[in-house]
Amino acid sequence: MEYAFVIHHSYIMKTLRKIFILVLIVSAGLSGANAQTARKDKKAAKEAAIKNSINNRTYTFLANYVLPQRGGGHALTSEYDLRVTKDTIVAFLPYFGQAYFDIPYNPTDGGVKFTSTKFSYTAKEKKKGGWEINIKPTDVKDTNSLMLFISSDGYGTLTVNSTNRDVITFDGILK
């Protein structure tokens, strides 16, 4: 009788172990699916917020890396940005590269620093996600155009075309 009890007890323990493992697998799968849904919802909300900012012209591009046309790129350690509102563009960006003609040598006057209230602004949504933004200030002497490419994740590249300077590109994020 004792032998039958041990066999029966062993069978019950193996069955309980299998049920426990099955419950763990199912609960892990459900929590993984919930995490993926939460990530997708969070990504969709972020993309909607970026789209809203671009369409309303209320955003700031924070530059964290600069790539001049000549020489190597540099990580930026100070805060540099391009602020866009409905009626004003404010650029506070460094400049590294070749300047032509009469550009001020004073370091406080250098860089791509201006405030514009007269400009054209076009934003196109890309088919594969992200946006292409073209800004042309008409009341700034040295800056012809700003091309901003923003991904759906909020990462961007800003290219500044100037009259008297080499083209310069910045990488950063939209805030």
Backbone as ProteinMPNN parsed JSONL, in Angstrom:
{"seq_chain_A": "MEYAFVIHHSYIMKTLRKIFILVLIVSAGLSGANAQTARKDKKAAKEAAIKNSINNRTYTFLANYVLPQRGGGHALTSEYDLRVTKDTIVAFLPYFGQAYFDIPYNPTDGGVKFTSTKFSYTAKEKKKGGWEINIKPTDVKDTNSLMLFISSDGYGTLTVNSTNRDVITFDGILK", "coords_chain_A": {"N_chain_A": [[0.812, -1.187, 0.0], [1.912, 1.192, 0.77], [3.721, 1.644, -1.287], [2.05, 2.147, -3.506], [0.929, 4.539, -2.681], [3.15, 6.273, -2.808], [3.712, 6.243, -5.567], [1.327, 7.294, -6.564], [1.358, 9.814, -5.269], [3.713, 10.863, -6.356], [2.924, 11.084, -9.046], [0.914, 13.023, -8.844], [2.42, 15.222, -7.969], [4.117, 15.646, -10.2], [2.216, 16.346, -12.111], [1.16, 18.687, -10.953], [3.467, 20.286, -11.058], [3.785, 20.535, -13.839], [1.449, 21.945, -14.462], [1.939, 24.296, -13.039], [4.228, 25.3, -14.394], [3.086, 25.688, -16.902], [1.218, 27.698, -16.273], [3.01, 29.768, -15.57], [4.286, 30.209, -18.066], [2.123, 31.059, -19.673], [1.33, 33.39, -18.276], [3.658, 34.945, -18.534], [3.703, 35.302, -21.29], [1.36, 36.799, -21.646], [2.004, 39.131, -20.189], [4.131, 40.026, -21.71], [2.844, 40.596, -24.134], [1.175, 42.65, -23.276], [3.137, 44.539, -22.609], [4.22, 45.042, -25.133], [2.016, 46.191, -26.407], [1.693, 48.452, -24.815], [4.113, 49.765, -25.398], [3.745, 50.285, -28.136], [1.529, 51.977, -28.003], [2.642, 54.109, -26.586], [4.618, 54.935, -28.386], [3.02, 55.731, -30.558], [1.638, 57.853, -29.379], [3.757, 59.608, -28.9], [4.589, 60.137, -31.53], [2.281, 61.39, -32.501], [2.29, 63.686, -30.903], [4.632, 64.921, -31.818], [3.95, 65.374, -34.498], [1.811, 67.149, -34.125], [3.201, 69.315, -32.926], [4.882, 70.076, -35.057], [3.005, 70.744, -37.068], [1.716, 72.85, -35.771], [3.753, 74.607, -35.523], [5.359, 74.923, -33.184], [7.932, 74.209, -31.642], [11.169, 73.041, -30.527], [14.347, 72.493, -31.765], [16.928, 70.701, -30.525], [20.291, 70.832, -30.767], [22.852, 68.416, -30.758], [25.091, 67.47, -31.944], [27.502, 68.401, -34.344], [28.27, 68.698, -37.779], [30.505, 69.896, -39.755], [31.119, 71.053, -43.159], [33.751, 70.884, -43.873], [36.338, 69.125, -42.308], [36.119, 67.204, -39.226], [33.285, 65.859, -37.356], [31.731, 67.144, -34.347], [30.856, 66.607, -30.978], [28.427, 68.424, -29.254], [28.755, 70.3, -26.354], [27.53, 72.326, -25.023], [24.308, 73.993, -24.728], [22.599, 74.302, -27.687], [20.28, 75.556, -30.028], [17.353, 75.583, -32.198], [14.6, 77.447, -32.295], [11.212, 77.313, -33.034], [8.331, 79.098, -33.71], [4.953, 80.145, -34.438], [5.234, 82.737, -35.496], [7.923, 83.438, -35.312], [11.385, 82.673, -35.741], [14.114, 81.489, -34.006], [17.497, 81.209, -33.936], [20.21, 79.698, -32.396], [23.069, 78.646, -32.771], [26.248, 76.999, -33.136], [29.123, 77.694, -35.278], [31.294, 76.019, -37.42], [33.713, 76.02, -39.79], [34.393, 77.103, -43.201], [34.384, 80.507, -43.83], [33.334, 83.144, -45.964], [34.057, 86.309, -47.47], [32.935, 89.16, -45.689], [32.768, 88.363, -42.693], [32.068, 88.652, -39.243], [34.747, 88.554, -36.886], [34.697, 88.457, -34.165], [34.155, 86.306, -31.503], [31.726, 86.279, -30.086], [29.962, 87.267, -31.911], [29.904, 85.365, -33.836], [28.858, 82.176, -35.263], [25.625, 80.688, -35.949], [23.384, 82.715, -35.453], [20.419, 84.229, -34.988], [17.319, 86.084, -35.153], [14.271, 85.743, -36.677], [11.413, 87.154, -38.142], [10.182, 87.224, -40.495], [9.579, 84.907, -42.764], [9.451, 81.977, -44.866], [7.691, 78.901, -44.53], [7.552, 75.514, -44.894], [6.211, 72.316, -44.432], [6.464, 68.926, -44.966], [5.003, 65.778, -44.768], [6.614, 62.7, -44.716], [6.335, 59.693, -46.669], [7.338, 57.326, -45.584], [7.388, 57.902, -42.949], [8.079, 60.52, -40.634], [9.227, 63.942, -41.177], [9.834, 66.61, -43.489], [11.125, 69.727, -43.37], [11.22, 73.005, -44.54], [12.668, 76.077, -44.144], [12.833, 79.44, -44.907], [14.318, 82.254, -44.144], [13.654, 85.712, -44.678], [14.487, 88.079, -43.662], [17.044, 87.965, -42.687], [20.499, 88.414, -42.928], [22.702, 86.57, -43.599], [21.82, 83.888, -43.689], [20.409, 81.621, -45.845], [18.658, 79.352, -46.066], [17.028, 76.844, -44.048], [17.022, 73.474, -43.621], [15.202, 70.948, -42.265], [15.032, 67.717, -41.142], [12.963, 65.482, -39.665], [12.554, 62.561, -37.805], [10.029, 60.049, -37.131], [10.441, 59.348, -34.554], [11.408, 61.58, -33.358], [14.027, 62.349, -33.674], [16.438, 64.362, -35.374], [17.84, 66.117, -38.252], [19.461, 69.022, -39.086], [20.148, 71.242, -41.638], [22.035, 74.0, -42.531], [22.082, 76.522, -44.844], [24.089, 79.042, -46.034], [24.835, 82.397, -47.184], [27.478, 83.371, -47.186], [29.058, 81.371, -46.128], [30.269, 77.976, -45.648], [28.142, 75.112, -45.997], [26.53, 73.745, -43.145], [25.799, 71.092, -40.885], [23.605, 69.8, -38.406], [22.915, 67.416, -35.876], [20.279, 66.227, -33.81], [17.568, 66.446, -31.426], [13.994, 66.721, -31.318], [12.13, 68.85, -29.32]], "CA_chain_A": [[0.0, 0.0, 0.0], [2.812, 2.33, 0.837], [4.294, 1.807, -2.622], [1.011, 2.759, -4.334], [0.808, 5.925, -2.229], [4.318, 6.997, -3.327], [3.522, 6.385, -7.01], [0.218, 8.223, -6.743], [1.856, 11.111, -4.804], [4.679, 11.302, -7.364], [2.146, 11.468, -10.229], [0.245, 14.285, -8.529], [3.458, 16.271, -7.92], [4.535, 15.915, -11.576], [1.1, 17.047, -12.753], [1.141, 20.037, -10.391], [4.642, 20.98, -11.595], [3.471, 20.867, -15.238], [0.435, 23.007, -14.44], [2.623, 25.51, -12.573], [5.071, 25.781, -15.501], [2.164, 26.177, -17.92], [0.702, 28.99, -15.793], [4.106, 30.737, -15.711], [4.482, 30.516, -19.49], [0.974, 31.839, -20.138], [1.371, 34.736, -17.678], [4.77, 35.67, -19.153], [3.253, 35.682, -22.634], [0.381, 37.877, -21.519], [2.67, 40.372, -19.778], [4.904, 40.461, -22.878], [1.905, 41.201, -25.081], [0.774, 43.936, -22.692], [4.275, 45.454, -22.726], [4.323, 45.453, -26.538], [0.903, 47.1, -26.668], [2.012, 49.709, -24.133], [5.174, 50.41, -26.18], [3.144, 50.791, -29.377], [0.7, 53.13, -27.632], [3.549, 55.202, -26.21], [5.241, 55.412, -29.625], [1.978, 56.432, -31.326], [1.379, 59.125, -28.691], [4.918, 60.478, -29.145], [4.52, 60.548, -32.935], [1.173, 62.355, -32.612], [2.74, 64.934, -30.278], [5.609, 65.526, -32.735], [3.185, 65.86, -35.652], [1.078, 68.323, -33.657], [4.175, 70.402, -32.758], [5.34, 70.519, -36.379], [1.889, 71.409, -37.738], [1.424, 74.105, -35.071], [4.984, 75.423, -35.5], [5.736, 75.196, -31.801], [8.893, 73.199, -31.228], [12.574, 73.413, -30.418], [15.32, 71.485, -32.191], [18.12, 70.773, -29.686], [21.443, 70.269, -31.472], [23.822, 67.766, -29.874], [26.248, 67.072, -32.746], [27.666, 69.263, -35.513], [29.101, 68.123, -38.831], [30.816, 70.916, -40.765], [31.444, 70.534, -44.491], [35.193, 70.594, -43.855], [36.761, 68.671, -40.984], [35.3, 66.169, -38.587], [32.157, 66.251, -36.527], [31.988, 67.44, -32.94], [29.734, 66.552, -30.038], [28.224, 69.736, -28.641], [28.652, 70.166, -24.904], [26.648, 73.388, -24.548], [22.974, 73.925, -25.335], [22.371, 75.064, -28.911], [18.954, 75.174, -30.488], [16.57, 76.325, -33.178], [13.235, 77.516, -31.762], [10.235, 77.656, -34.065], [6.961, 79.413, -33.314], [4.162, 80.553, -35.603], [5.659, 84.017, -36.085], [9.335, 83.74, -35.062], [12.418, 81.637, -35.752], [15.289, 81.941, -33.26], [18.598, 80.262, -34.081], [21.383, 79.878, -31.545], [23.859, 77.484, -33.163], [27.655, 77.314, -33.395], [29.552, 77.508, -36.661], [32.651, 75.546, -37.681], [33.855, 75.859, -41.225], [34.956, 78.16, -44.02], [33.548, 81.692, -44.033], [33.781, 83.951, -47.081], [33.75, 87.736, -47.438], [33.054, 89.972, -44.493], [32.1, 87.75, -41.548], [32.698, 89.161, -38.026], [35.682, 87.645, -36.241], [34.389, 88.43, -32.75], [33.498, 85.026, -31.212], [30.35, 86.461, -29.621], [29.148, 87.566, -33.084], [29.954, 84.23, -34.758], [27.816, 81.163, -35.154], [24.38, 80.91, -36.686], [22.572, 83.33, -34.398], [19.523, 85.248, -35.532], [15.874, 86.029, -34.901], [13.566, 86.093, -37.9], [9.946, 87.213, -38.081], [9.71, 87.15, -41.883], [10.142, 83.669, -43.308], [8.502, 80.997, -45.413], [7.766, 77.652, -43.771], [6.807, 74.402, -45.482], [6.449, 71.03, -43.771], [5.888, 67.806, -45.709], [5.108, 64.493, -44.092], [7.208, 61.694, -45.592], [5.543, 58.46, -46.772], [7.906, 56.305, -44.705], [7.412, 58.432, -41.589], [8.94, 61.664, -40.434], [8.861, 65.187, -41.846], [10.855, 67.439, -44.138], [10.722, 71.103, -43.13], [12.079, 73.983, -45.2], [12.455, 77.422, -43.612], [13.636, 80.432, -45.621], [14.158, 83.587, -43.572], [13.892, 86.79, -45.645], [14.988, 89.255, -42.959], [18.344, 87.63, -42.111], [21.515, 88.662, -43.952], [23.622, 85.527, -44.031], [21.233, 82.543, -43.754], [19.463, 81.462, -46.955], [17.609, 78.366, -45.777], [17.213, 75.819, -43.023], [16.323, 72.227, -43.97], [15.105, 70.136, -41.063], [14.446, 66.397, -41.35], [12.602, 64.935, -38.363], [12.022, 61.2, -37.864], [8.824, 59.874, -36.316], [10.898, 59.186, -33.169], [11.801, 62.878, -32.83], [15.424, 62.66, -33.976], [16.451, 65.197, -36.555], [19.037, 66.666, -38.869], [19.262, 70.392, -39.55], [21.184, 71.728, -42.552], [21.967, 75.451, -42.662], [22.724, 77.057, -46.041], [24.368, 80.462, -45.856], [25.356, 83.131, -48.334], [28.925, 83.583, -47.102], [29.69, 80.305, -45.343], [30.015, 76.598, -46.064], [26.973, 74.439, -45.414], [26.815, 73.052, -41.88], [24.71, 70.19, -40.509], [23.478, 69.496, -36.985], [22.036, 66.324, -35.473], [19.701, 66.503, -32.51], [16.239, 65.926, -31.118], [12.91, 67.69, -31.248], [11.596, 68.972, -27.963]], "C_chain_A": [[0.858, 1.254, 0.0], [3.379, 2.646, -0.534], [3.289, 2.513, -3.549], [0.825, 4.224, -3.957], [1.936, 6.774, -2.796], [4.154, 7.221, -4.82], [2.419, 7.407, -7.277], [0.648, 9.656, -6.364], [2.834, 11.706, -5.828], [3.966, 11.788, -8.624], [1.462, 12.82, -10.017], [1.259, 15.438, -8.534], [3.936, 16.637, -9.34], [3.46, 16.699, -12.318], [1.021, 18.484, -12.256], [2.304, 20.884, -10.928], [4.382, 21.418, -13.039], [2.447, 22.0, -15.312], [1.076, 24.336, -14.036], [3.477, 26.117, -13.688], [4.198, 26.352, -16.608], [1.588, 27.54, -17.527], [1.776, 30.08, -15.915], [4.304, 31.156, -17.163], [3.355, 31.392, -20.007], [1.025, 33.256, -19.566], [2.519, 35.564, -18.247], [4.396, 36.138, -20.549], [2.274, 36.826, -22.59], [1.042, 39.186, -21.119], [3.543, 40.905, -20.915], [4.022, 41.141, -23.907], [1.437, 42.555, -24.574], [1.893, 44.959, -22.81], [4.42, 45.941, -24.164], [3.211, 46.434, -26.894], [1.175, 48.459, -26.035], [3.093, 50.472, -24.895], [4.622, 51.017, -27.461], [2.288, 52.022, -29.094], [1.566, 54.344, -27.302], [4.205, 55.806, -27.457], [4.237, 56.206, -30.459], [1.666, 57.786, -30.699], [2.517, 60.106, -28.926], [4.896, 61.009, -30.578], [3.411, 61.58, -33.152], [1.565, 63.703, -32.021], [3.735, 65.666, -31.183], [4.883, 66.116, -33.935], [2.423, 67.132, -35.289], [2.012, 69.526, -33.509], [4.628, 70.967, -34.103], [4.227, 71.275, -37.098], [1.542, 72.751, -37.094], [2.615, 75.064, -35.012], [5.339, 75.854, -34.079], [6.664, 74.09, -31.312], [10.283, 73.802, -31.155], [13.408, 72.228, -30.872], [16.563, 71.696, -31.342], [19.272, 70.072, -30.392], [22.396, 69.639, -30.46], [25.078, 67.305, -30.615], [26.303, 67.968, -33.978], [28.613, 68.587, -36.498], [29.359, 69.201, -39.876], [31.183, 70.264, -42.095], [32.917, 70.142, -44.564], [35.577, 70.182, -42.44], [35.792, 67.651, -40.417], [34.172, 66.742, -37.762], [32.569, 66.451, -35.081], [30.712, 67.217, -32.138], [29.632, 67.927, -29.387], [28.001, 69.557, -27.146], [27.796, 71.266, -24.284], [25.303, 73.254, -25.235], [22.881, 74.87, -26.524], [21.027, 74.609, -29.47], [18.443, 76.056, -31.611], [15.142, 76.282, -32.658], [12.299, 78.034, -32.847], [8.894, 77.928, -33.402], [6.24, 79.895, -34.563], [4.719, 81.797, -36.284], [7.141, 84.333, -35.926], [10.197, 82.488, -35.16], [13.614, 82.219, -35.005], [16.343, 80.85, -33.358], [19.732, 80.66, -33.152], [22.23, 78.624, -31.719], [25.308, 77.891, -33.382], [27.967, 77.183, -34.883], [31.012, 77.078, -36.673], [32.748, 75.383, -39.187], [34.446, 77.079, -41.886], [33.949, 79.293, -44.177], [34.172, 82.52, -45.155], [33.38, 85.396, -46.858], [33.855, 88.304, -46.035], [32.235, 89.401, -43.333], [32.793, 88.257, -40.284], [33.603, 88.114, -37.387], [35.399, 87.514, -34.748], [33.626, 87.139, -32.426], [32.05, 85.174, -30.729], [29.416, 86.781, -30.78], [29.059, 86.379, -34.033], [28.813, 83.262, -34.544], [26.645, 81.488, -36.059], [23.39, 81.402, -35.633], [21.724, 84.428, -35.025], [18.105, 85.04, -35.011], [15.195, 86.525, -36.16], [12.061, 86.1, -37.652], [9.324, 87.199, -39.474], [10.375, 85.944, -42.533], [9.038, 82.856, -43.959], [8.754, 79.676, -44.695], [6.923, 76.603, -44.488], [7.206, 73.117, -44.768], [5.722, 69.95, -44.57], [6.088, 66.534, -44.914], [5.618, 63.463, -45.106], [6.364, 60.415, -45.562], [6.04, 57.383, -45.802], [7.987, 56.781, -43.253], [8.39, 59.583, -41.47], [8.485, 62.849, -41.279], [10.079, 65.857, -42.453], [10.35, 68.879, -44.042], [11.73, 72.033, -43.779], [11.69, 75.371, -44.686], [13.396, 78.367, -44.355], [13.393, 81.812, -45.0], [14.48, 84.659, -44.621], [14.444, 88.042, -44.987], [16.316, 88.999, -42.244], [19.385, 87.731, -43.213], [22.188, 87.401, -44.477], [22.997, 84.139, -44.207], [20.167, 82.484, -44.844], [18.319, 80.525, -46.612], [18.044, 77.413, -44.677], [16.387, 74.612, -43.458], [16.368, 71.325, -42.74], [14.388, 68.835, -41.407], [14.216, 65.789, -39.979], [12.036, 63.537, -38.555], [10.778, 61.117, -36.988], [9.17, 59.663, -34.843], [11.351, 60.503, -32.541], [13.264, 63.222, -33.029], [15.467, 63.456, -35.272], [17.829, 65.6, -37.027], [18.676, 68.026, -39.435], [20.437, 70.785, -40.423], [20.966, 73.218, -42.757], [22.765, 75.862, -43.898], [22.865, 78.562, -45.88], [24.906, 81.08, -47.129], [26.877, 83.13, -48.336], [29.658, 82.515, -46.304], [29.411, 78.953, -45.988], [28.749, 76.085, -45.383], [27.411, 73.747, -44.129], [25.577, 72.257, -41.483], [24.774, 69.878, -39.017], [22.567, 68.285, -36.805], [21.499, 66.658, -34.096], [18.329, 65.89, -32.361], [15.233, 67.071, -31.088], [12.339, 67.684, -29.837], [10.334, 69.774, -28.012]], "O_chain_A": [[0.563, 2.236, -0.68], [3.5, 3.816, -0.897], [3.68, 3.403, -4.305], [0.586, 5.061, -4.827], [1.691, 7.9, -3.227], [4.44, 8.319, -5.297], [2.575, 8.286, -8.125], [0.323, 10.604, -7.08], [2.785, 12.899, -6.125], [4.362, 12.797, -9.207], [1.441, 13.658, -10.918], [0.967, 16.514, -9.055], [4.136, 17.814, -9.638], [3.771, 17.62, -13.073], [0.834, 19.404, -13.052], [2.129, 22.068, -11.218], [4.719, 22.54, -13.419], [2.575, 22.907, -16.135], [0.785, 25.376, -14.627], [3.445, 27.329, -13.898], [4.529, 27.385, -17.19], [1.485, 28.435, -18.367], [1.47, 31.2, -16.323], [4.473, 32.342, -17.448], [3.608, 32.37, -20.711], [0.788, 34.222, -20.291], [2.368, 36.773, -18.426], [4.737, 37.252, -20.944], [2.348, 37.737, -23.415], [0.688, 40.242, -21.643], [3.678, 42.119, -21.065], [4.411, 42.154, -24.489], [1.315, 43.503, -25.35], [1.629, 46.13, -23.084], [4.709, 47.115, -24.396], [3.449, 47.406, -27.61], [0.919, 49.496, -26.647], [3.006, 51.692, -25.03], [4.986, 52.133, -27.832], [2.315, 52.992, -29.851], [1.253, 55.467, -27.695], [4.333, 57.025, -27.574], [4.584, 57.251, -31.009], [1.451, 58.764, -31.415], [2.281, 61.297, -29.129], [5.153, 62.19, -30.81], [3.591, 62.536, -33.906], [1.216, 64.748, -32.57], [3.685, 66.89, -31.299], [5.172, 67.24, -34.344], [2.398, 68.086, -36.067], [1.662, 70.634, -33.916], [4.744, 72.181, -34.27], [4.474, 72.333, -37.676], [1.123, 73.682, -37.782], [2.5, 76.185, -34.516], [5.589, 77.032, -33.824], [6.228, 73.15, -30.648], [10.541, 74.902, -31.644], [13.202, 71.1, -30.422], [17.193, 72.751, -31.422], [19.235, 68.858, -30.595], [22.713, 70.242, -29.435], [26.02, 66.808, -29.997], [25.273, 68.261, -34.584], [29.617, 67.988, -36.111], [28.545, 69.407, -40.776], [31.514, 69.079, -42.151], [33.278, 69.179, -45.241], [35.176, 70.834, -41.476], [34.792, 67.29, -41.038], [34.109, 67.944, -37.503], [33.624, 65.985, -34.65], [29.623, 67.595, -32.569], [30.645, 68.519, -29.014], [27.162, 68.761, -26.725], [27.38, 71.146, -23.132], [25.159, 72.504, -26.2], [23.06, 76.08, -26.388], [20.678, 73.43, -29.398], [19.004, 77.105, -31.927], [14.537, 75.212, -32.585], [12.56, 79.053, -33.486], [8.383, 77.109, -32.638], [6.85, 80.036, -35.623], [4.681, 81.904, -37.509], [7.585, 85.396, -36.363], [9.807, 81.402, -34.73], [14.078, 83.313, -35.328], [16.126, 79.717, -32.926], [20.158, 81.814, -33.128], [22.134, 77.673, -30.943], [25.571, 79.027, -33.777], [27.176, 76.632, -35.649], [31.858, 77.69, -36.022], [31.939, 74.677, -39.789], [34.943, 77.984, -41.215], [32.813, 79.077, -44.6], [35.395, 82.586, -45.279], [32.437, 85.664, -46.113], [34.767, 87.96, -45.284], [31.147, 89.891, -43.029], [34.024, 88.291, -40.256], [33.266, 86.93, -37.351], [35.828, 86.541, -34.13], [32.567, 86.892, -33.003], [31.236, 84.277, -30.947], [28.205, 86.593, -30.662], [28.228, 86.379, -34.942], [27.914, 83.505, -33.74], [26.681, 82.444, -36.834], [22.666, 80.622, -35.014], [22.244, 85.425, -35.526], [17.751, 83.976, -34.504], [15.508, 87.608, -36.656], [11.509, 85.185, -37.041], [8.102, 87.165, -39.621], [11.573, 85.955, -42.816], [7.857, 83.016, -43.652], [9.88, 79.372, -44.304], [5.719, 76.785, -44.668], [8.387, 72.864, -44.532], [4.52, 70.049, -44.818], [7.188, 66.241, -44.446], [5.104, 63.374, -46.222], [5.752, 60.096, -44.543], [5.241, 56.616, -45.264], [8.602, 56.115, -42.42], [9.419, 59.602, -42.145], [7.491, 62.77, -42.0], [11.205, 65.686, -41.984], [9.286, 69.21, -44.564], [12.938, 71.88, -43.601], [10.534, 75.781, -44.783], [14.601, 78.129, -44.426], [12.388, 82.46, -45.291], [15.455, 84.534, -45.362], [14.834, 88.979, -45.683], [16.675, 89.721, -41.314], [19.189, 87.2, -44.307], [22.236, 87.191, -45.689], [23.617, 83.282, -44.837], [19.161, 83.191, -44.788], [17.152, 80.85, -46.833], [19.229, 77.207, -44.416], [15.175, 74.726, -43.643], [17.441, 70.985, -42.243], [13.263, 68.855, -41.906], [15.161, 65.601, -39.213], [11.138, 63.339, -39.373], [10.511, 62.02, -36.195], [8.302, 59.782, -33.978], [11.645, 60.556, -31.347], [13.707, 64.286, -32.596], [14.639, 63.256, -36.161], [18.829, 65.454, -36.325], [17.701, 68.163, -40.174], [21.59, 70.677, -40.005], [19.87, 73.656, -43.107], [23.961, 75.591, -43.996], [21.889, 79.268, -45.624], [25.371, 80.385, -48.033], [27.497, 82.911, -49.377], [30.779, 82.748, -45.85], [28.465, 78.794, -46.759], [28.35, 76.575, -44.326], [28.524, 73.228, -44.038], [24.449, 72.69, -41.714], [25.852, 69.714, -38.445], [21.564, 68.149, -37.505], [22.183, 67.301, -33.3], [17.966, 64.947, -33.064], [15.585, 68.229, -30.862], [12.102, 66.628, -29.249], [9.709, 70.004, -26.977]]}, "name": "protein", "num_of_chains": 1, "seq": "MEYAFVIHHSYIMKTLRKIFILVLIVSAGLSGANAQTARKDKKAAKEAAIKNSINNRTYTFLANYVLPQRGGGHALTSEYDLRVTKDTIVAFLPYFGQAYFDIPYNPTDGGVKFTSTKFSYTAKEKKKGGWEINIKPTDVKDTNSLMLFISSDGYGTLTVNSTNRDVITFDGILK"}
